[in-house]
């Protein structure tokens, strides 16, 4: 079920949309807002009970969806779409600029580059000077090799080994790898190379936007017998039984962790809170997850990992302190 914090902004966006799209089909509106048709009908039933003080029939919003088409009246007071705040507009502009810097090969259609440019321009005009000034202070740089995907496809087609310079964020370092490519896969909108890595002596996944240089070697690809492409049907993150087991407690706002990552156990603590256990191949990743969660979650065990997360949080907070 949607929380009130999620539902209220959606309703405030839904009413202006319906006012400007009278007669829109239920299925179409549900798709636009990323809802099931049942969730949308539940929202419409709530809208039907909203309006101006007085709560008489003439004060309430009138909405109907008979025949599968949505009609709405008496909602002129909130018919104007919500405006983004400076922080929201700035974050959106930075994300769009990052997408605009991706290699052309990473975009499904070349014309998407022009669409991104137009969207950025429109958003800058709509958001005003404040958001544009803030977002322009963030330098967006993508160091990925622009031809990585084409090079990988060439190696696959010719059956040749690859030499890669690959950025490993877990260790914040660039490593040199020789890889026998097995296949290219797309998961959650990101392109990966699955291949036998001679450095790790195992099959590994490499995100192509982290490949800084790729060269096809004049060496036939010869992965060991039994080397199979990584199974990504359950997602990219696949923990190993040898990875360290961590226990986290999550508030209702942090429950997304249990849905996003494969947990070994999930226990309801009441009032929407969860206790989960999951494995981490890299403890640095677990610390970054704890920092990302902030007050919505914390590491309970092991104690050393929890202490490390507290220490890193303290270092980050100290950067905001103006005192000597």
N, C-alpha and C positions, 0 to 999 in steps of 0.2 A: 504494500500500500504506500501511496505517496505521503510524505510528511507534509505538515502545514507549510513549512518553509519552502518546500518544492512547489506546492500546489498554488499558493497565492500569486507568485510571479507569473505562473502559467495562466491563471485566470485573468490577470491584468493584461496579458498579451492576447489571450483568446478573444476577449470581447471586442477590442478594436479590429482584430482580424475578421471576425464575423460581420462587424458593421460594414466593412469595406468589401466583403465577399458574400453578400446576401444570396441565399439559395445554394450555398456550397454543399456538396454531398458529404454525408457523415464520414464515409470511408476516406475521402480526400483530405478532410480537415484532420482526421486522426493520423494520417500519414505525415502531414505537415508538422504536427506537434509530437510525433514519435510516440503515439499512444495506441492502445487497442480501442476498438469501437466502444467497448463496455466502459473503459476509463473515460473516454470522451463524453459519453452519455451521463456518467456520474458527475462530471464537471458541469455539464449543461443543467443538470438538476439542481446543482448548487447555485449556479448563476441565476436560475429562475427565482431563487429565494433572496436575491440581493437587490439593493436599490437605495433610494434616498430615505432619510429619516421620515417616520410616519408609518411606513410599512403597509400602506393601503395599496390596493391593486394598481392605482395610478402612479404609485411611487416605485414599484418594483419593476425590474427588467422583465420583459416579456420575450421568451424564447421558445421556439417549437422546432421539432425535427420530424414531424409526421411525413411519411413518404420518403424518408431518407435525406431530405434537404433541410438545412438549418436556416431558420429565419429569426431575426432578433430585432426588437424594437425597444424604445424607451431607455436606451443606454447611452444617450448622447453625452452625458456628463463624464464618461470615461472612454469615449470613442477615440480619443487621441492616443496613438501608440506611445509606449513608454520610451523615454530617452535614456541612452546609456550614460552612466557617470564617467568622469574622466578616467578613473582607474579601469573600469570595464572597457571603455573604448580604446585605451592605451594598450591593454593586454590583447585585445582583438587585433589591433593594428600590428603589434609585434608578431603575433602568430601568423597573420596574413603575409607580412613581409618575409618571414622565415620560409613559408611555403613558396613564395615567389622566387626565392633564391635557390630552390631545389633544382637539380639538373633536369633538363627537359625530358630526359628518358624516364624520370621517376613519375611524370604526369601521364595519366592514361591517354589524354588527347592534347595535342599541341595548342589548340585554341583555348585551353584552360589558362594558359599563361596570360593571354589578353583579358580573359574574364577576371582573373585575380587582380590585374592592374586596374581595371575599371572599378572593381569593388573597393580597393584600397583608396582610390581617388574619391569615390562617393562617400566613404566612411570618414575620410579626413575632412571633407566639406561639411558633413553632417555633425561631426563631433566638435568642430571648432578648433581654435588655435591651441587650447589647453591640452587636449589629448594628443594632437599632432606634435606639439613641442615636447611632451613627455616621452612619447614613443620614439621620436627621432633621436633621443639621447641614448637609445639602446642600439648598439651595433650588432647587426644580424649578419653572421658570417657562416658559411657552410664550406668546409674544407674537403668535402667528399670529391673523389675523382669524377668529373662530369661524364666520362665515358665508361664508368665501371660496369654498368649493366650490359652495354654492347660488348665489352671485353670478355665478361663472364660468358655471355651467350656464344661468342666466338670460340672460347676454350671448350665449351660443351659440344659445340658442333664439330670441332676438329679433334676432340678427345685428347686435349693437351692439359698439362699442369699449369697452375697459376702461381705467380708471385704477388703477394699482397703486402701493402703497408696498411695496417689495420689499427684503428683507435679503439682501445679497450677502456670504457668509462669506469669499470670497477676498479682499475688500477691507475686510471688517468695517465695512460702512456700509450705510445704508438709502438706496435710490435711488427716484426717482419715474419711473414708466414709463407710456406709453400703448401698449396692446397690442390688436391685432385677434385675437381667439381663433380657433383652428383646430380644436382638439379637446382632450379630457381623456384622459390615459392613466394607467395604474397600472403601475409597474415596481418589482419587488422590494418590494412592499407600500407604496410611496409614491405619492402622487397628484401628477401634474404637469399643468400647462397648456402646451400647445404653441401658440405664436402669433407673429404678426409684431410684433416690438418696434421701435417708431419711434426709440427711443434708440440701439439697436444697428444699426438698418437691416438687420435679418436675422431669420430665424426663430430663436426661442430657447425653451428649456424653463424653466418656472418651477415650483419645488416649492411646493405650496400651503401647506405648513406654515411657509414663510418669507414668505408674503404677510401683511403687517401691516395692510393696508387695501385693500379692493377696491370700486370703484364703477362701476356701469354708466353710461356716458355716452350722451347723446342724440345720438350720432353713428353713422351706419352703419359697420359694419366693412367696410373696403375694402383687404384685403391686396393687394400687387402681383401681377400675373399671374405665375404660375409658383411662387408661394410655397406650399410643400408642408409638411404636418405633419412634425415630426422623426421619423425612422425609429428606433425604439427596439428593434427586433428583436435587435440585437446589444448592447443595454445603453444606458444613458444617456450614458456617457462616450464621445464620438466625437472623437478628435483630428484636427487639421487639419495638412496638410503644412507649413504655415507656423509651427506651434507649435515651441517649442524642444525639441531632442532631448537626452535625458539618458540616461546609462548608469549602471546600478546593479549591484552585486554582492550576491547574496543567499545567506544560509545556508539549510540545509534548512528551518528554521522560518520563513523569509521567502519561500519559494517560492510562497506564495499570491498574491503580487503578479502573477506571470506568468499565473495563472488568472483573476484578478479584473479586470485591466486589459489592454486591447489593446496588446500589445508588437509593435514592429517587428522585433525579433530576440530569440531566446532561445538561449543557448549553455550547454551543460553544462560545468562546470568540474571535475567529479569530487567524490566524497564528498557528493553531494546538493546541491552549491552551483551557483548559476546566475549568468550575466551576462546582463542584459536591457537593451534600449533601448526607451524609450517617450517619447512627446511630451507636453508639458504646456503648455496654453494659458496657465496662470498659474504662474509659478515659485514663488509662495508655497505653492501646493498641493503642489509637489514637495518643498519644504522640510518641510512638515507630514508628508508621507509618510515622509521620512527620519527625522524625530523619532519618528514612530509605530513605525517598524521597530526603532529602538534598535540593539542589538547584532546583530540578525538581518539587517541590510542597511545598505549605505552608498552614497552617490553617488560615482561614480568620475570622471565628466565631465559637464558642463564644470567646470573647476577653480573658477570663480567661484561656481557654484551649490553645490559641495561646501563651499567656505569659508563660504558664507552659512549652510548647515545646521550646520556646526560652531559658528559664532558663536551661532546661536539655541539650540543645545544647551547652550552655556556659560552663556548668560543664564538658561536654565531651571534648570540645576544650581545656579547662584549663589543662587537663591531658597531652596534647602535649607541654605545655609551660614549659621550663626548668628554668624559672625565679623563685626565692623564692616566 
